Amino acid sequence: MQEHSKLLADESIGKLLLKLSAPATIGMMVQALYNLVDTIFVGQALGENSIQGIAGISIAFPIMMIGMAIALAIGIGGSSVISRALGEKNIEKAENTMGNILSLIGVSSILITIIGSILIVPMLKLFGATDTILPYSLDYLSIILYGSVFFIYALAMNNVVRAEGNAKVAMYTMIASAGLNIILDPLFIFALDMGIKGAAIATVIAQAVGAFYLVHYFATGKSILRFHTRHLKLNIGIVKEIVAIGLSPLTRNASSSLMVIVLNNALAVYGGDIAIAIFGVINRLFMFAFMPMFGVIQGLQPIVGYNYGAKNFDRVKQSVRLSIAITTAMSIAGFLLLFLFPEQLFSVFSSDQELIYSGKYATRIMVIAVPLVGFQIVGASFYQAIGKARPSFILSMSRQLLFLIPLVIILPHFFQLTGIWMAFPLSDSLSFLITLIMINKEFRLLNNDILPE
């Protein structure tokens, strides 16, 4: 514990951020690559039905995001509490928090599996599955639901590992599960001729391996945190703190699912199955472009959380400024890749010329404001790390709930399908302005060494 604490307190910010974020970034990139490869294999395997297959995964994914949202809420909320507790040298609270995280993982996994299995068809239809897409979505999601416990445990506990400053273990977990998934996909999809079901089975097996790797890490005493059965009993104070901080990522990810309900239903009206498939591909490409930024903020959060708890505000400001510079550079690189080469990227997923041509047109509209995204991501994560739930909640909900969903509803009345694509850069620009105003206000307080209320 002393070694990790010394690093978070004394190591130069540049070296520390690199040390903590590089493993997370590598892990996130491998995860994003797996998501791309998964969709590519399905598109190639289904041939003339590639549009329905890609659209089927695209419909199922936001439902999976609900489970991921809950896992990230538990993990990010809990890791924020743990980081600040370690900064305050309160090891008992940190270990108590970890025990509460495990209990929340167990309860949420059971509820998601049961409720999801009962309501699977109505949920898929709600998320925009047409009669031609529904069979593919159903084949995929019905298998994924039974692996919920592995997804939730791995996502949540990876954040705990990062909170104690052991980013390499989190990286190994993500690389192991994503790498195995990439290997198993062709085996189940092509060799065993299981199609889209094979993609789901490969995903569940790979996530289970990642989860068991983390179980081994904690069980063998490699963590600075120790597991005690008494900490499984939920502590109302700790749970409230986890929920308060976790509400921000929960809202962001849940609002993504709500956004997809509105978006897919609008796409079905104005563009049909092919428009839903186009968004599915673009969403995967966006994830690949944005994942390195999330790796940076996963390295940033324990630095900010620890030093904020230790009232070392200069290190907090340095780390946030450096992260903004790095993520903005990444945003610009992602913009250039997606704007200059959309045709080549779409052709990897399918040989359907209409999908490729229409996807090229949509991508070049949607990416216009991507250079602003890195700043938004750092802003929301900064508030999560310092335990300020309300501003983090506002920033998390601003892009999708306040701006994107209303624009997706309004703009198609004037610009048809193009209006849906236009909603993305407009919402990114508006969210950027709100983030800029709030971060400037917070930094004025930190510049005066005032502990924000």
Secondary structure, 3 states (H helix, E strand, C coil): CHHHHHHHHHCCHHHHHHHHHHHHHHHHHHHHHHHHHHHHHHHHHHHHHHHHHHHHHHHHHHHHHHHHHHHHHHHHHHHHHHHHHHHCCCHHHHHHHHHHHHHHHHHHHHHHHHHHHHCHHHHHHHCCCCCCCHHHHHHHHHHHHHHHHHHHHHHHHHHHHHHCCCHHHHHHHHHHHHHHHHHHHHHHHHHCCCHHHHHHHHHHHHHHHHHHHHHHHHHCCCCCCCCCHHHHCCCHHHHHHHHHHHHHHHHHHHHHHHHHHHHHHHHHHHCHHHHHHHHHHHHHHHHHHHHHHHHHHHHHHHHHHHHHHCCCHHHHHHHHHHHHHHHHHHHHHHHHHHHHCHHHHHHHHCCCHHHHHHHHHHHHHHCCCHHHHHHHHHHHHHHHHCCCHHHHHHHHHHHHHHHHHHHHHHCHHHHHHHHHHHHHHHHHHHHHHHHHHHHHHHHHHHHCCCCCC
